[in-house]
Amino acid sequence: MTKPVRIGVQLVQGGAGVTYRRLRDKVLEIEDAGTDVLFCYDHFNVPVGSIDAEKGIYAHGEQPDVENFEAWSVLSAWAEQTERIELGVLVSGMGYRNPDLLADMARTVDHISGGRLILGVGAGWYEKDYERYGFEFGTVGSRMKAFADGLDRIEHRLSVLKPAPQRKIPILIGGGGEKKTLPLVARYADIWHYFDNLDTLAHKNKILRENTDALGRDHREIERSQEWAGLDLADAYADAGVTLFTLVLWSPHDLTELHKALAWRDERNKRAAA
């Protein structure tokens, strides 16, 4: 059975003039609107960059020092503040926290929220975060090794914590590397998040399926998640198998496009159920 389409919001908790009071008010608006998932981001400094289907995420130009709040502290407050919406970080950089500690943080926020946490993780990419906070940036290869080791440690820690999580916490992996990331998606992920054009998405879906087949896993167990590309492309992405669409909202966090996306979601799911 096809999963229903869901709409997420990444409410970016950094930017010039951002205050926590304003973020708190936006969270209420986002949940009241009927949004399915609420994410924050995991940066200690606001990155200025681009997302490209070929290059991935990369920084360019001036990287200013502006207002910003730490991800898991914010997420804990949102877990207490909200009642229905699922919550997560899109995505936690594995190199910023001991993986066993990250698993315990996730379990704790899962309990605070009553079982609504999604644990989003990635290898990390923004050098300024590492440099300013004293973490070793290393190389792509060293970050990917730490990421793979961290996923294994998280899986183990979640299995032995007492009390256990409220549910099996869904693991969301962000990234689209074909040689290293997609095999980890096939092994660990419940949700795969990236930003691809439709042709690249089809290609990477094929590679992901080859990896899940090799593990004896049904690729349909892994939800496909993409950044919202607008109403014009929404049906095409849904036809390609994407069921979680996330709008990235930078300050001043205007919700106009969110309401359009939610209306499309409801209409799409109604058509699928007919």
Number of C-alpha atoms within 10 A of each C-alpha: 4 9 14 16 21 19 23 27 25 21 23 24 26 25 19 13 11 19 15 13 8 14 20 15 10 17 18 14 13 20 18 13 13 16 22 20 23 27 26 26 25 24 23 20 22 23 21 13 14 11 14 13 15 12 8 15 16 14 15 9 8 9 13 12 12 12 15 19 21 15 22 19 11 17 22 19 14 24 24 13 14 18 14 17 20 21 28 30 24 26 24 25 23 22 20 19 13 13 21 18 13 22 25 19 16 25 26 19 28 26 19 18 24 17 20 23 31 25 26 27 25 24 24 24 18 19 15 18 21 20 11 10 11 10 14 14 17 10 10 12 11 13 20 19 13 15 23 19 13 23 23 15 18 19 16 13 19 20 13 10 12 10 10 16 22 17 13 14 19 17 22 27 28 26 21 24 14 14 9 15 20 25 22 21 24 27 17 19 23 21 22 24 26 19 21 21 14 14 11 14 21 14 12 17 18 12 17 23 19 17 20 21 13 12 13 11 15 11 20 14 13 21 17 23 26 22 20 21 15 13 12 8 12 18 15 12 22 19 9 15 19 23 21 25 26 26 21 17 17 14 16 14 16 10 16 8 14 22 14 12 23 19 12 17 23 15 13 16 14 11 9 12 9 5
